[in-house]
């Protein structure tokens, strides 16, 4: 901390603006809902306190049922939801330079995930905040990089653990072999 004092000074100045307001609201949500509210409720409370009414939802096609339920809950609570699915544009994976054997189902058409387009489409609609729901590793990175709106995460994709990536930490005795990199 002593060797980076200027970082703390610069961060302190950043908290004087919008970031400070958001940090304050986040602390209020934490204080009120800690151990009481599920993540989706925290997102709604934070959004309401911030005056956010237009919520972007960038979701994976594999979680389309969950995305529909999230949309219903958000709309029932007075929010406008702007959603876009990962496969938007339906471009073939070959457009990325992938070979047929690199696909999940070789010999078949597979649409690539399109997180950059997801971000760009939401940028046009100008959500107050965007929510990520189950984007793949790397696709989430690209979505975050290209989104103009602030982002929060409702859930990350982890097909092995039912979208609960910390399960491998809590049950490392079971998942240990799945965490070893091939050498």
The 8 nearest C-alpha neighbors of each residue, nearest first, counted from 0:
[[1, 3, 2, 4, 7, 6, 5, 8],
 [0, 2, 4, 3, 5, 7, 6, 8],
 [1, 3, 0, 4, 5, 6, 7, 8],
 [4, 2, 0, 6, 5, 1, 7, 8],
 [5, 3, 7, 6, 1, 2, 0, 8],
 [6, 4, 8, 7, 3, 9, 2, 10],
 [5, 7, 9, 4, 3, 8, 10, 11],
 [8, 6, 10, 4, 5, 9, 11, 3],
 [7, 9, 5, 11, 6, 10, 12, 4],
 [8, 10, 6, 12, 11, 7, 5, 13],
 [11, 9, 13, 7, 12, 8, 6, 14],
 [10, 12, 8, 14, 9, 13, 7, 15],
 [11, 13, 9, 14, 10, 15, 8, 16],
 [14, 12, 10, 15, 11, 16, 18, 9],
 [19, 15, 13, 18, 11, 12, 16, 10],
 [14, 16, 19, 13, 12, 11, 17, 18],
 [17, 15, 14, 19, 18, 13, 20, 12],
 [16, 18, 20, 19, 21, 15, 14, 13],
 [17, 19, 21, 14, 20, 16, 22, 13],
 [14, 20, 18, 22, 15, 17, 21, 16],
 [19, 21, 23, 17, 18, 22, 24, 16],
 [20, 22, 24, 18, 23, 19, 25, 17],
 [23, 21, 19, 25, 20, 24, 18, 26],
 [22, 24, 20, 26, 21, 25, 19, 27],
 [23, 25, 27, 21, 26, 22, 20, 28],
 [26, 24, 22, 28, 27, 23, 21, 29],
 [25, 27, 29, 23, 24, 28, 30, 22],
 [26, 28, 24, 30, 29, 25, 31, 23],
 [29, 27, 25, 31, 26, 30, 32, 24],
 [28, 30, 26, 33, 27, 32, 31, 25],
 [31, 29, 27, 28, 33, 32, 26, 25],
 [32, 30, 28, 29, 33, 27, 35, 36],
 [31, 33, 35, 36, 29, 28, 30, 34],
 [34, 32, 29, 35, 30, 31, 36, 28],
 [33, 35, 32, 36, 37, 29, 31, 30],
 [36, 34, 32, 33, 37, 31, 41, 40],
 [37, 35, 32, 40, 34, 41, 38, 33],
 [38, 36, 40, 39, 41, 35, 34, 32],
 [37, 39, 41, 40, 42, 36, 153, 43],
 [40, 38, 42, 41, 37, 43, 153, 36],
 [41, 39, 43, 42, 38, 37, 36, 44],
 [40, 42, 38, 44, 39, 43, 45, 36],
 [43, 41, 39, 45, 40, 44, 46, 38],
 [42, 44, 40, 46, 41, 45, 47, 39],
 [45, 43, 41, 47, 46, 42, 40, 48],
 [46, 44, 42, 48, 43, 47, 41, 49],
 [47, 45, 51, 43, 49, 44, 48, 42],
 [46, 48, 50, 44, 49, 45, 51, 43],
 [47, 49, 45, 50, 46, 44, 24, 51],
 [50, 48, 46, 47, 51, 45, 24, 21],
 [51, 49, 47, 48, 46, 52, 127, 45],
 [50, 52, 46, 127, 49, 47, 53, 128],
 [51, 53, 78, 79, 54, 50, 127, 46],
 [54, 52, 79, 126, 127, 51, 80, 78],
 [55, 53, 80, 126, 128, 129, 127, 81],
 [54, 56, 129, 81, 126, 82, 130, 80],
 [55, 57, 82, 130, 129, 81, 131, 58],
 [58, 56, 131, 83, 82, 132, 84, 130],
 [57, 59, 132, 84, 133, 85, 131, 56],
 [58, 60, 85, 61, 134, 62, 133, 84],
 [59, 61, 63, 62, 84, 85, 58, 86],
 [60, 62, 59, 63, 133, 64, 58, 65],
 [61, 63, 65, 60, 59, 64, 66, 133],
 [62, 64, 66, 60, 65, 61, 67, 59],
 [65, 63, 67, 66, 62, 68, 61, 60],
 [64, 66, 68, 62, 63, 67, 69, 70],
 [67, 65, 63, 69, 64, 68, 70, 62],
 [68, 66, 70, 64, 65, 69, 63, 71],
 [67, 69, 71, 65, 70, 66, 72, 64],
 [70, 68, 66, 72, 71, 67, 65, 73],
 [71, 69, 67, 73, 68, 72, 74, 66],
 [70, 72, 68, 74, 69, 73, 75, 67],
 [73, 71, 75, 69, 70, 74, 68, 76],
 [74, 72, 76, 70, 78, 75, 71, 69],
 [73, 75, 78, 77, 71, 76, 72, 70],
 [76, 74, 72, 73, 77, 71, 78, 70],
 [77, 75, 73, 74, 78, 72, 43, 71],
 [78, 76, 74, 75, 73, 79, 52, 72],
 [79, 77, 74, 52, 73, 76, 53, 80],
 [78, 80, 53, 74, 52, 54, 81, 77],
 [79, 81, 54, 55, 53, 82, 78, 70],
 [82, 80, 55, 56, 54, 79, 83, 53],
 [83, 81, 56, 55, 57, 80, 84, 58],
 [82, 84, 57, 117, 56, 58, 85, 81],
 [83, 85, 58, 86, 87, 59, 60, 57],
 [84, 86, 112, 59, 113, 87, 58, 114],
 [87, 85, 112, 89, 84, 113, 111, 110],
 [88, 86, 85, 89, 84, 113, 83, 117],
 [87, 89, 90, 86, 113, 116, 110, 111],
 [90, 88, 110, 87, 86, 91, 111, 112],
 [91, 89, 110, 88, 111, 92, 94, 86],
 [90, 92, 110, 93, 111, 94, 109, 89],
 [93, 91, 111, 94, 95, 110, 97, 109],
 [92, 94, 97, 96, 95, 91, 98, 99],
 [95, 93, 92, 96, 91, 90, 97, 111],
 [96, 94, 93, 92, 97, 91, 111, 98],
 [95, 97, 93, 94, 98, 92, 99, 91],
 [98, 96, 93, 95, 101, 92, 99, 94],
 [99, 97, 101, 100, 93, 96, 102, 92],
 [98, 100, 105, 101, 102, 106, 97, 93],
 [99, 101, 105, 98, 102, 103, 104, 97],
 [102, 100, 98, 99, 97, 103, 105, 104],
 [103, 101, 105, 104, 100, 99, 98, 109],
 [102, 104, 105, 101, 100, 109, 99, 107],
 [103, 105, 102, 107, 106, 109, 100, 108],
 [106, 104, 99, 102, 100, 107, 103, 101],
 [107, 105, 104, 99, 108, 100, 102, 109],
 [106, 108, 105, 104, 109, 99, 102, 103],
 [109, 107, 110, 91, 106, 92, 105, 104],
 [110, 108, 91, 92, 107, 111, 102, 104],
 [111, 109, 91, 89, 90, 92, 86, 112],
 [112, 110, 92, 91, 90, 86, 113, 109],
 [111, 113, 86, 85, 114, 110, 87, 138],
 [112, 114, 116, 85, 115, 86, 111, 87],
 [115, 113, 117, 142, 116, 138, 141, 85],
 [114, 116, 118, 117, 113, 142, 141, 145],
 [115, 117, 119, 118, 114, 113, 120, 87],
 [118, 116, 114, 120, 115, 119, 83, 121],
 [117, 119, 146, 121, 115, 116, 120, 142],
 [118, 120, 122, 116, 121, 117, 115, 123],
 [121, 119, 123, 117, 122, 118, 116, 124],
 [120, 122, 124, 118, 123, 119, 125, 117],
 [121, 123, 119, 125, 120, 124, 118, 147],
 [122, 124, 120, 121, 125, 119, 126, 118],
 [123, 125, 121, 122, 126, 120, 81, 55],
 [126, 124, 122, 123, 121, 127, 148, 53],
 [127, 125, 53, 54, 55, 128, 124, 129],
 [126, 128, 51, 53, 54, 148, 125, 52],
 [129, 127, 149, 148, 126, 54, 150, 55],
 [130, 128, 55, 150, 54, 56, 149, 148],
 [129, 131, 56, 151, 152, 150, 55, 57],
 [132, 130, 152, 57, 153, 58, 56, 151],
 [131, 133, 58, 154, 153, 134, 57, 155],
 [132, 134, 156, 155, 59, 154, 58, 135],
 [133, 135, 139, 59, 132, 156, 138, 58],
 [136, 134, 138, 156, 139, 137, 133, 155],
 [137, 135, 138, 139, 134, 140, 156, 155],
 [138, 136, 140, 139, 135, 141, 134, 142],
 [137, 139, 141, 135, 140, 136, 114, 134],
 [140, 138, 142, 137, 134, 141, 136, 135],
 [141, 139, 137, 143, 138, 142, 144, 136],
 [140, 142, 144, 138, 143, 139, 114, 115],
 [141, 143, 114, 139, 145, 144, 140, 118],
 [144, 142, 140, 146, 141, 145, 139, 150],
 [143, 145, 141, 142, 146, 140, 115, 147],
 [146, 144, 142, 143, 118, 115, 141, 147],
 [147, 145, 118, 143, 148, 144, 142, 122],
 [146, 148, 122, 145, 149, 118, 125, 119],
 [149, 147, 128, 146, 127, 129, 150, 126],
 [148, 150, 128, 129, 147, 151, 127, 146],
 [151, 149, 129, 128, 130, 148, 152, 143],
 [150, 152, 130, 129, 131, 153, 149, 128],
 [151, 153, 131, 130, 154, 132, 150, 155],
 [152, 154, 132, 131, 130, 38, 39, 151],
 [155, 153, 132, 133, 152, 156, 131, 162],
 [156, 154, 133, 162, 132, 134, 157, 153],
 [155, 157, 133, 162, 135, 134, 158, 154],
 [156, 158, 162, 159, 160, 164, 161, 163],
 [157, 159, 161, 160, 162, 156, 163, 164],
 [158, 160, 157, 161, 162, 164, 163, 156],
 [161, 159, 163, 162, 157, 158, 164, 166],
 [160, 162, 163, 158, 159, 157, 156, 164],
 [163, 161, 157, 156, 160, 158, 164, 155],
 [162, 164, 160, 161, 165, 166, 157, 155],
 [165, 163, 166, 157, 162, 160, 167, 155],
 [166, 164, 168, 167, 163, 169, 160, 170],
 [165, 167, 169, 168, 164, 163, 170, 160],
 [168, 166, 171, 170, 165, 174, 169, 164],
 [169, 167, 171, 165, 166, 170, 164, 174],
 [168, 170, 166, 167, 171, 165, 172, 174],
 [171, 169, 167, 172, 168, 173, 166, 174],
 [170, 172, 174, 175, 168, 167, 173, 169],
 [171, 173, 170, 175, 174, 167, 169, 176],
 [174, 172, 171, 170, 175, 176, 167, 177],
 [173, 175, 171, 177, 167, 176, 172, 170],
 [176, 174, 171, 178, 177, 172, 173, 179],
 [175, 177, 178, 174, 179, 173, 172, 171],
 [176, 178, 174, 175, 179, 180, 173, 167],
 [179, 177, 175, 176, 180, 174, 167, 171],
 [180, 178, 176, 177, 181, 175, 182, 174],
 [181, 179, 182, 178, 177, 176, 175, 174],
 [180, 182, 179, 178, 177, 176, 175, 174],
 [181, 180, 179, 178, 176, 177, 175, 174]]
